[in-house]
């Protein structure tokens, strides 16, 4: 953990601290460790936006905190609602950059899709979000404040780090945010309900598995290196065999599975031969497969597969005893579907 220099002109953003870091920060102020849990509950369970609200802390302590630290928040610049109930939030950050988050309501849950970077460096050819270059990583507080903002109107039951950016390319801040999400004194979300998606950064997959217990989703999208090189430039650095080995070695609690995300693109990776190769690739790994028919957007070079191809692919995986879901597109009418996130202000050239 980095050292904290509290006697500076610049106040620290208290939401950049996971619980253990906040404990260390408070000890540097000569305070008891247990105060960190009190502050966490105010921030993430009661939605406090000022230290004055934390009435189980002494007035002097609250004043000292206010001198040393600040509590940041995000307010949506715009909220769009799809005909299917999906909500897309546009957030403008302190430096003027913009990001998007998506809330997907279902009968028994509400899943928030969170961004981890401004833009993305992965350059996946099927992804509109990836058409932007990477501007910067989000801080822990900028990741967490997306959840805080959505929680003001909706009860969030599940979180997926599948929004703008590659989460594992911002690993330190992502791990801190994950610890806050799953902390009993933080958001209290079960680690069974938190998923991190990656395009395949192999060393970081291993580091994630050592640091926290969460679900892993791998954006595979191909069954040969030739296909994956075409769709996902990261494959040239970490080819399929290396990525599959990382999946095989990822530490999974009992009865957990890795989610394999497979965006189906017409004429590229949607044949029955692809389905057969996918079964062989995944043999012996506890996985569930999400088939995602490609979401078309203006100017894209790819097309969604025919329904017959999707159904045939799905049936083959089922026949081979794989758990498989063909994911229905949600929020496409507001560009909130998988691979479509693109902060409107950047699209319009406001940044």
C-alpha positions as CSV (number, residue, x, y, z in Angstrom):
1,X,0.0,0.0,0.0
2,X,1.3,3.5,-0.8
3,X,2.1,5.9,2.0
4,X,-0.4,8.6,2.7
5,X,0.7,12.2,3.1
6,X,-2.2,13.8,4.9
7,X,-0.7,17.2,5.7
8,X,-0.9,18.6,2.1
9,X,-2.9,21.3,0.5
10,X,-4.8,18.8,-1.6
11,X,-7.5,16.8,0.1
12,X,-7.6,13.1,-0.5
13,X,-10.7,11.5,-2.1
14,X,-11.9,9.2,0.6
15,X,-13.7,6.9,-1.9
16,X,-10.3,6.0,-3.3
17,X,-9.7,3.9,-0.2
18,X,-10.7,0.3,0.3
19,X,-11.3,-0.5,3.9
20,X,-7.7,-1.5,4.8
21,X,-6.4,1.7,3.1
22,X,-8.9,3.8,5.0
23,X,-7.8,2.1,8.3
24,X,-4.2,3.1,7.5
25,X,-5.2,6.6,6.6
26,X,-7.1,7.0,9.9
27,X,-4.2,5.6,11.9
28,X,-2.0,8.2,10.3
29,X,-4.4,10.8,11.9
30,X,-4.1,9.0,15.2
31,X,-7.6,7.5,15.1
32,X,-8.9,4.0,15.9
33,X,-9.1,1.4,13.1
34,X,-12.8,0.7,13.8
35,X,-13.7,4.2,12.7
36,X,-13.1,3.1,9.1
37,X,-16.1,0.7,9.2
38,X,-18.3,3.5,10.6
39,X,-17.3,5.8,7.7
40,X,-17.7,3.0,5.1
41,X,-21.3,2.4,6.3
42,X,-22.1,6.1,6.0
43,X,-20.6,6.3,2.5
44,X,-21.9,3.1,0.9
45,X,-25.0,2.1,2.9
46,X,-26.4,5.5,3.9
47,X,-25.2,7.5,0.9
48,X,-23.6,10.3,3.0
49,X,-22.2,13.2,0.9
50,X,-20.6,15.1,3.8
51,X,-18.7,14.3,7.0
52,X,-21.3,16.4,8.9
53,X,-23.8,13.6,8.3
54,X,-21.7,11.1,10.2
55,X,-23.3,11.7,13.6
56,X,-21.7,8.8,15.4
57,X,-18.3,10.5,14.9
58,X,-17.4,13.4,17.2
59,X,-17.8,16.9,15.9
60,X,-14.0,17.5,16.2
61,X,-13.2,14.3,14.2
62,X,-15.7,15.3,11.5
63,X,-14.1,18.7,11.2
64,X,-10.6,17.1,11.0
65,X,-11.8,14.7,8.3
66,X,-13.3,17.6,6.3
67,X,-9.9,19.4,6.4
68,X,-8.0,16.3,5.2
69,X,-10.4,14.6,2.8
70,X,-13.4,15.1,0.5
71,X,-16.3,13.0,-0.5
72,X,-16.9,12.9,-4.2
73,X,-20.0,12.0,-6.1
74,X,-21.3,11.7,-9.7
75,X,-24.5,13.1,-10.9
76,X,-25.8,11.9,-14.3
77,X,-25.6,14.5,-17.0
78,X,-28.2,12.5,-18.8
79,X,-30.3,9.4,-18.3
80,X,-31.8,7.6,-21.2
81,X,-34.4,4.8,-20.8
82,X,-35.0,2.0,-23.3
83,X,-38.3,0.6,-24.2
84,X,-37.2,-2.6,-22.4
85,X,-36.5,-0.7,-19.1
86,X,-32.7,-0.5,-19.5
87,X,-31.2,2.8,-18.3
88,X,-28.1,4.4,-19.6
89,X,-26.3,7.0,-17.5
90,X,-24.0,9.6,-19.0
91,X,-21.5,11.0,-16.4
92,X,-19.2,13.9,-16.9
93,X,-16.0,13.7,-14.8
94,X,-14.1,16.5,-13.1
95,X,-11.7,16.8,-16.0
96,X,-14.5,17.0,-18.5
97,X,-14.2,13.4,-19.7
98,X,-17.4,11.4,-20.0
99,X,-18.3,7.8,-19.3
100,X,-21.4,5.7,-19.4
101,X,-23.0,3.1,-17.2
102,X,-26.0,0.8,-17.9
103,X,-28.6,-0.5,-15.5
104,X,-30.3,-3.7,-16.7
105,X,-33.5,-4.5,-14.7
106,X,-34.8,-8.0,-14.7
107,X,-37.6,-9.7,-12.7
108,X,-35.4,-10.9,-9.8
109,X,-32.3,-8.6,-10.1
110,X,-30.9,-5.3,-11.3
111,X,-27.5,-5.4,-12.9
112,X,-25.3,-2.4,-13.2
113,X,-22.7,-2.4,-16.0
114,X,-19.8,-0.2,-14.9
115,X,-17.0,1.5,-16.8
116,X,-13.4,1.4,-15.7
117,X,-11.6,3.6,-18.2
118,X,-12.3,6.7,-20.4
119,X,-12.1,5.1,-23.8
120,X,-10.3,1.8,-24.5
121,X,-7.0,0.7,-25.9
122,X,-8.0,-2.8,-26.9
123,X,-9.3,-1.9,-30.3
124,X,-11.7,-4.9,-30.7
125,X,-13.1,-4.4,-34.2
126,X,-16.6,-5.4,-33.3
127,X,-16.9,-2.9,-30.4
128,X,-18.0,0.7,-30.9
129,X,-16.6,1.6,-27.5
130,X,-13.2,0.4,-28.8
131,X,-13.3,2.9,-31.6
132,X,-12.1,5.5,-29.1
133,X,-8.5,5.5,-28.0
134,X,-7.7,5.3,-24.3
135,X,-7.8,8.7,-22.6
136,X,-7.1,7.5,-19.0
137,X,-7.9,5.1,-16.3
138,X,-10.8,5.8,-13.9
139,X,-9.9,6.2,-10.2
140,X,-11.4,3.9,-7.7
141,X,-13.8,6.6,-6.6
142,X,-14.9,7.2,-10.2
143,X,-15.7,3.5,-10.5
144,X,-17.5,3.4,-7.2
145,X,-19.4,6.6,-7.7
146,X,-21.2,5.0,-10.7
147,X,-22.7,2.5,-8.3
148,X,-23.5,5.3,-5.7
149,X,-25.3,7.3,-8.4
150,X,-27.4,4.3,-9.6
151,X,-28.3,3.3,-6.1
152,X,-30.1,6.6,-5.4
153,X,-33.0,5.4,-7.6
154,X,-32.6,1.7,-7.9
155,X,-31.5,-1.2,-5.7
156,X,-28.5,-2.8,-7.3
157,X,-28.2,-6.5,-6.9
158,X,-25.4,-7.4,-9.4
159,X,-22.4,-5.5,-10.8
160,X,-20.5,-6.3,-14.0
161,X,-17.4,-4.5,-15.0
162,X,-18.2,-4.7,-18.7
163,X,-18.6,-1.0,-19.6
164,X,-16.1,1.3,-21.2
165,X,-12.5,0.2,-21.0
166,X,-10.6,-3.0,-20.2
167,X,-10.9,-3.5,-16.4
168,X,-7.7,-5.5,-16.0
169,X,-5.7,-2.7,-17.7
170,X,-6.7,-0.6,-14.6
171,X,-6.1,-3.4,-12.1
172,X,-5.0,-1.5,-9.0
173,X,-8.1,0.8,-9.0
174,X,-10.4,-2.0,-10.0
175,X,-9.3,-4.3,-7.2
176,X,-9.8,-1.5,-4.6
177,X,-13.3,-0.9,-6.1
178,X,-14.1,-4.6,-6.0
179,X,-13.1,-4.7,-2.3
180,X,-15.6,-1.8,-1.6
181,X,-18.4,-3.5,-3.6
182,X,-18.1,-6.8,-1.7
183,X,-17.2,-5.4,1.7
184,X,-19.8,-6.2,4.4
185,X,-19.3,-2.6,5.6
186,X,-19.4,-1.3,2.0
187,X,-22.0,-2.0,-0.6
188,X,-22.6,-5.5,0.8
189,X,-22.9,-7.2,-2.6
190,X,-22.0,-10.9,-2.6
191,X,-18.9,-11.7,-4.5
192,X,-21.1,-14.2,-6.4
193,X,-22.9,-11.2,-7.9
194,X,-19.8,-9.3,-9.0
195,X,-18.2,-10.1,-12.4
196,X,-15.1,-8.7,-14.1
197,X,-14.8,-9.1,-17.8
198,X,-11.5,-9.1,-19.7
199,X,-10.5,-9.3,-23.4
200,X,-7.7,-11.6,-22.3
201,X,-4.8,-9.9,-20.3
202,X,-3.3,-13.1,-19.1
203,X,-0.9,-11.9,-16.3
204,X,-3.6,-9.7,-14.9
205,X,-6.1,-12.5,-14.8
206,X,-3.7,-14.4,-12.5
207,X,-3.2,-11.2,-10.3
208,X,-7.0,-10.7,-10.1
209,X,-7.5,-14.3,-8.9
210,X,-4.9,-13.8,-6.2
211,X,-6.3,-10.5,-5.0
212,X,-10.1,-10.9,-4.7
213,X,-12.8,-13.5,-5.1
214,X,-15.2,-12.5,-7.9
215,X,-16.6,-14.0,-11.1
216,X,-14.5,-13.9,-14.2
217,X,-15.9,-13.3,-17.7
218,X,-13.6,-13.8,-20.7
219,X,-14.4,-12.2,-24.0
220,X,-13.3,-15.1,-26.3
221,X,-15.2,-14.5,-29.6
222,X,-13.2,-16.9,-31.7
223,X,-12.0,-20.5,-32.0
224,X,-8.8,-20.0,-34.0
225,X,-5.9,-17.5,-33.6
226,X,-6.5,-16.3,-37.2
227,X,-10.1,-15.3,-36.3
228,X,-9.2,-13.8,-33.0
229,X,-6.3,-11.8,-34.5
230,X,-8.8,-10.3,-36.9
231,X,-11.4,-9.4,-34.2
232,X,-9.2,-8.7,-31.1
233,X,-5.6,-7.3,-31.5
234,X,-4.8,-8.4,-27.9
235,X,-4.7,-12.0,-29.2
236,X,-1.3,-11.3,-30.9
237,X,0.2,-10.8,-27.5
238,X,-1.8,-13.5,-25.6
239,X,-3.0,-16.1,-28.1
240,X,-5.8,-18.6,-27.5
241,X,-3.7,-21.4,-26.0
242,X,-2.2,-19.0,-23.5
243,X,-5.6,-17.5,-22.6
244,X,-7.3,-20.9,-22.3
245,X,-4.4,-22.0,-20.0
246,X,-5.0,-18.9,-17.8
247,X,-8.7,-19.8,-17.6
248,X,-7.9,-23.4,-16.6
249,X,-5.7,-22.1,-13.8
250,X,-8.0,-19.4,-12.5
251,X,-8.9,-20.1,-8.8
252,X,-12.6,-20.8,-8.7
253,X,-14.6,-21.3,-5.5
254,X,-16.7,-24.5,-5.5
255,X,-19.5,-24.6,-8.1
256,X,-18.4,-21.4,-9.7
257,X,-17.9,-21.1,-13.5
258,X,-16.0,-18.8,-15.8
259,X,-18.3,-17.0,-18.2
260,X,-17.1,-17.3,-21.8
261,X,-18.5,-14.4,-23.8
262,X,-18.8,-15.1,-27.5
263,X,-19.9,-12.4,-29.8
264,X,-21.2,-14.0,-33.0
265,X,-20.4,-12.3,-36.2
266,X,-21.9,-13.4,-39.5
267,X,-19.4,-15.3,-41.7
268,X,-16.5,-14.9,-39.2
269,X,-17.1,-17.1,-36.2
270,X,-20.7,-18.4,-36.4
271,X,-20.4,-21.8,-38.2
272,X,-21.0,-25.3,-36.8
273,X,-17.3,-25.9,-37.2
274,X,-16.7,-23.0,-34.8
275,X,-19.1,-24.5,-32.3
276,X,-17.2,-27.8,-32.5
277,X,-13.8,-26.1,-32.0
278,X,-15.3,-24.1,-29.0
279,X,-16.3,-27.3,-27.3
280,X,-12.8,-28.7,-27.7
281,X,-11.1,-25.5,-26.5
282,X,-13.2,-25.4,-23.3
283,X,-13.0,-29.1,-22.4
284,X,-12.4,-29.7,-18.7
285,X,-12.9,-26.0,-17.7
286,X,-16.0,-25.2,-15.6
287,X,-17.6,-22.6,-17.9
288,X,-20.9,-21.2,-19.0
289,X,-21.1,-19.7,-22.5
290,X,-22.9,-16.5,-23.3
291,X,-23.6,-16.3,-27.0
292,X,-24.0,-12.6,-28.0
293,X,-25.3,-12.0,-31.5
294,X,-23.4,-9.0,-32.8
295,X,-25.1,-5.6,-32.2
296,X,-24.9,-3.7,-35.4
297,X,-24.3,0.1,-35.4
298,X,-23.9,2.9,-38.0
299,X,-20.7,2.4,-40.0
300,X,-19.8,-1.0,-38.7
301,X,-18.2,-3.5,-41.0
302,X,-19.8,-6.7,-39.5
303,X,-23.3,-8.1,-39.5
304,X,-25.4,-10.1,-37.1
305,X,-25.6,-13.8,-37.9
306,X,-28.8,-15.3,-39.3
307,X,-31.1,-16.7,-36.6
308,X,-30.6,-20.2,-38.0
309,X,-26.8,-20.0,-37.4
310,X,-27.3,-18.8,-33.9
311,X,-29.8,-21.6,-33.1
312,X,-27.6,-24.2,-34.6
313,X,-24.5,-23.0,-32.7
314,X,-26.6,-23.0,-29.4
315,X,-28.0,-26.5,-30.0
316,X,-24.5,-28.0,-30.5
317,X,-23.1,-26.6,-27.3
318,X,-26.2,-27.9,-25.4
319,X,-25.8,-31.3,-27.1
320,X,-22.2,-31.4,-25.8
321,X,-23.4,-30.6,-22.2
322,X,-22.1,-27.0,-22.0
323,X,-24.2,-24.5,-20.1
324,X,-25.1,-21.9,-22.8
325,X,-27.3,-18.9,-23.0
326,X,-28.0,-16.8,-26.1
327,X,-28.2,-13.4,-24.7
328,X,-31.1,-11.1,-25.8
329,X,-29.9,-7.6,-26.7
330,X,-31.0,-5.0,-24.1
331,X,-31.0,-1.3,-24.6
332,X,-30.1,-1.3,-28.3
333,X,-32.5,1.6,-29.0
334,X,-30.4,3.9,-26.7
335,X,-27.0,2.4,-27.8
336,X,-26.7,0.6,-24.4
337,X,-26.3,-2.9,-25.8
338,X,-23.1,-4.9,-25.5
339,X,-20.3,-3.2,-27.4
340,X,-22.2,0.0,-28.0
341,X,-21.2,2.2,-25.1
342,X,-19.9,5.5,-26.4
343,X,-20.2,8.5,-24.3
344,X,-22.4,11.0,-26.2
345,X,-20.4,14.0,-25.4
346,X,-17.3,12.4,-26.9
347,X,-19.3,11.4,-29.9
348,X,-20.5,14.9,-30.4
349,X,-16.9,16.2,-30.1
350,X,-17.5,18.0,-26.8
351,X,-14.2,16.8,-25.3
